[in-house]
Amino acid sequence: MRYTATSRVRGFTLVELMIVVAILGVLAALAITGVRNYLTTARTAEAKQIVGAITRSAINQFERERDASQVLPPAGVSAASTHTLCASATPVPLDFTYVLGTKYQPNAAPGVDFMSGSTTEGWQCLGFTVDQPIYFQYSYQVGGGYLSEGMTGAPVLSAEAFEAGARADLDGDGLACTLVRTGEVRDGEIVTSTVIFTNNDPD
């Protein structure tokens, strides 16, 4: 008598398929979360860099000696050169809704966005501009109206102080992320905060 060996081909069971699908679902969820965190970190890095640049511009402009425009009488003496902070700038973009989970392209036309101000106030005084699309609304405030008021750890600023700020709603959920750095004039010198104060930082 002759026997032949036959091989039985067995497929996957329903339980095995469900386990594979569950594993793929978990891996996909982790990948999506990782990508979101990466994008959020990149966006807040933009804000930290620009807030730092605005702060440096404010310090540089304060350290310049400014002469008041005046007509001198005969044998008169001009007033001494002074160091003053640039006056406040108009936020860019002016409308906060332009940075609700979207990018805003600054307008390079004269007198608009980062091209606004004069030799003594705003972005023109600071000599600061951004020409790339931005995720945050940027501000420079002097003498009051600070974003940092009430923020944990932020100092109470005097009238002779400034704040460089960034504010955005990165995912459009109605919760604004705010980053600020402050500076204050003390004994003729600017003292800046050593950290950037944050509120609702998604990092």
C-alpha positions as CSV (number, residue, x, y, z in Angstrom):
1,M,0.0,0.0,0.0
2,R,1.3,3.5,-0.9
3,Y,0.7,6.6,1.2
4,T,1.1,10.2,-0.2
5,A,1.8,13.1,2.1
6,T,-0.5,16.0,1.5
7,S,0.2,19.5,2.9
8,R,-2.6,21.5,4.3
9,V,-2.5,25.2,3.5
10,R,-3.8,27.2,6.5
11,G,-5.0,30.8,6.2
12,F,-4.9,33.5,8.9
13,T,-7.6,33.4,11.5
14,L,-9.9,36.3,12.2
15,V,-8.2,36.9,15.5
16,E,-4.8,37.2,13.9
17,L,-6.0,39.6,11.3
18,M,-7.6,41.8,14.0
19,I,-4.4,41.9,15.9
20,V,-2.5,43.0,12.8
21,V,-5.0,45.7,12.1
22,A,-4.9,46.9,15.7
23,I,-1.1,47.1,15.6
24,L,-1.2,49.1,12.3
25,G,-3.7,51.5,13.8
26,V,-1.6,52.2,16.9
27,L,1.5,52.8,14.7
28,A,-0.5,55.2,12.4
29,A,-1.7,57.1,15.5
30,L,1.8,57.4,16.8
31,A,3.1,58.6,13.5
32,I,0.3,61.3,13.2
33,T,1.0,62.5,16.7
34,G,4.7,62.7,16.0
35,V,4.3,64.7,12.8
36,R,1.9,67.1,14.6
37,N,4.3,67.7,17.4
38,Y,7.2,68.2,14.9
39,L,5.2,70.8,13.0
40,T,4.1,72.6,16.2
41,T,7.7,72.7,17.4
42,A,8.8,74.2,14.1
43,R,6.2,76.9,14.2
44,T,7.0,78.0,17.8
45,A,10.7,78.0,16.9
46,E,9.8,80.7,14.3
47,A,8.2,82.8,17.0
48,K,11.1,82.4,19.4
49,Q,13.6,83.4,16.7
50,I,11.6,86.5,15.6
51,V,10.8,87.6,19.2
52,G,14.6,87.4,19.9
53,A,15.3,89.4,16.8
54,I,12.8,92.1,17.7
55,T,14.4,92.4,21.2
56,R,17.9,92.8,19.7
57,S,16.6,95.5,17.3
58,A,15.1,97.4,20.3
59,I,18.3,97.2,22.2
60,N,20.4,98.3,19.2
61,Q,18.1,101.3,18.5
62,F,18.1,102.4,22.2
63,E,21.9,102.3,22.3
64,R,22.1,104.8,19.3
65,E,22.5,108.4,20.3
66,R,19.6,110.5,19.1
67,D,19.7,114.3,18.7
68,A,16.6,116.3,19.1
69,S,15.7,118.5,16.2
70,Q,16.1,122.1,17.4
71,V,16.9,125.6,16.2
72,L,19.6,127.1,18.4
73,P,19.6,130.8,19.4
74,P,22.9,132.8,19.1
75,A,25.5,131.4,21.4
76,G,23.0,128.7,22.3
77,V,23.9,125.1,23.2
78,S,22.1,122.1,21.9
79,A,20.5,119.6,24.1
80,A,22.5,116.5,24.9
81,S,22.1,113.4,22.8
82,T,19.6,111.0,24.3
83,H,18.9,107.2,24.3
84,T,15.3,106.5,23.8
85,L,13.2,103.4,23.1
86,C,11.3,103.3,19.7
87,A,7.6,103.9,20.3
88,S,5.2,101.0,19.9
89,A,4.6,99.3,16.6
90,T,1.4,98.2,14.9
91,P,0.9,94.4,15.3
92,V,1.5,92.3,12.2
93,P,-0.9,91.1,11.0
94,L,-3.2,93.7,12.4
95,D,-6.2,91.3,12.4
96,F,-5.5,88.3,14.7
97,T,-7.9,86.1,12.7
98,Y,-5.2,85.9,9.9
99,V,-3.2,83.6,12.1
100,L,-5.9,81.2,13.2
101,G,-4.2,78.0,12.1
102,T,-2.9,79.6,8.9
103,K,0.1,81.5,7.6
104,Y,0.1,85.2,6.9
105,Q,2.2,86.8,4.2
106,P,3.3,90.3,5.3
107,N,2.6,93.2,2.9
108,A,5.8,94.9,1.8
109,A,4.1,98.1,0.6
110,P,5.3,101.3,2.2
111,G,3.5,102.2,5.4
112,V,2.0,98.7,5.8
113,D,2.8,95.8,8.2
114,F,6.6,95.7,8.9
115,M,7.1,98.8,6.7
116,S,5.0,101.0,9.0
117,G,6.2,103.6,11.5
118,S,8.8,106.3,11.3
119,T,12.3,107.1,12.5
120,T,11.1,107.3,16.1
121,E,8.3,104.7,16.2
122,G,7.3,101.3,15.1
123,W,9.0,98.8,12.8
124,Q,10.8,101.4,10.8
125,C,12.4,102.8,13.9
126,L,13.5,99.3,14.9
127,G,14.8,98.6,11.5
128,F,13.0,95.3,11.6
129,T,11.1,93.4,8.9
130,V,10.0,90.0,7.9
131,D,9.3,89.1,4.3
132,Q,8.4,85.4,4.7
133,P,5.0,84.0,5.6
134,I,4.5,83.9,9.4
135,Y,2.3,81.8,11.7
136,F,2.2,84.3,14.5
137,Q,1.0,87.9,15.0
138,Y,4.1,89.9,16.1
139,S,4.0,93.0,18.3
140,Y,6.3,95.5,19.9
141,Q,4.8,97.5,22.8
142,V,6.3,100.3,24.9
143,G,4.8,101.9,28.0
144,G,1.7,99.6,28.5
145,G,-0.7,97.3,26.8
146,Y,1.6,94.3,27.3
147,L,0.7,90.8,26.4
148,S,2.7,89.6,29.4
149,E,0.4,91.2,32.0
150,G,-0.8,88.3,34.2
151,M,1.5,85.7,32.6
152,T,3.2,83.4,35.1
153,G,6.7,84.5,36.0
154,A,6.5,87.7,33.8
155,P,7.7,90.9,35.5
156,V,5.5,93.9,36.1
157,L,7.0,96.5,33.7
158,S,7.5,100.2,34.3
159,A,6.5,102.9,31.8
160,E,10.1,102.9,30.4
161,A,10.0,99.3,29.2
162,F,9.2,97.3,26.1
163,E,7.9,93.9,25.1
164,A,8.4,91.9,22.0
165,G,5.5,89.5,21.6
166,A,4.2,86.7,19.4
167,R,0.6,85.3,19.5
168,A,-1.2,82.7,17.4
169,D,-3.8,80.0,17.4
170,L,-1.8,77.3,15.8
171,D,-4.5,74.7,15.4
172,G,-7.5,77.0,15.3
173,D,-9.0,75.6,18.5
174,G,-9.6,79.1,20.1
175,L,-6.7,78.7,22.5
176,A,-4.0,81.3,21.8
177,C,-0.3,80.5,22.3
178,T,1.7,83.6,23.5
179,L,5.4,84.1,23.7
180,V,7.0,87.4,25.0
181,R,10.4,88.8,25.9
182,T,10.6,92.0,28.0
183,G,13.2,94.7,28.5
184,E,13.4,97.6,30.9
185,V,15.5,100.7,31.1
186,R,17.4,100.9,34.4
187,D,20.0,103.6,35.0
188,G,20.3,104.3,31.3
189,E,20.8,100.7,30.3
190,I,18.4,98.1,29.0
191,V,18.0,95.0,31.1
192,T,16.2,92.2,29.3
193,S,14.5,89.0,30.6
194,T,16.7,86.0,30.4
195,V,13.9,83.8,29.1
196,I,10.9,84.0,26.8
197,F,7.7,83.9,28.8
198,T,5.1,81.6,27.3
199,N,1.4,81.0,27.8
200,N,-0.3,77.9,26.4
201,D,2.9,76.8,24.7
202,P,2.2,73.6,22.8
203,D,5.8,72.3,23.1
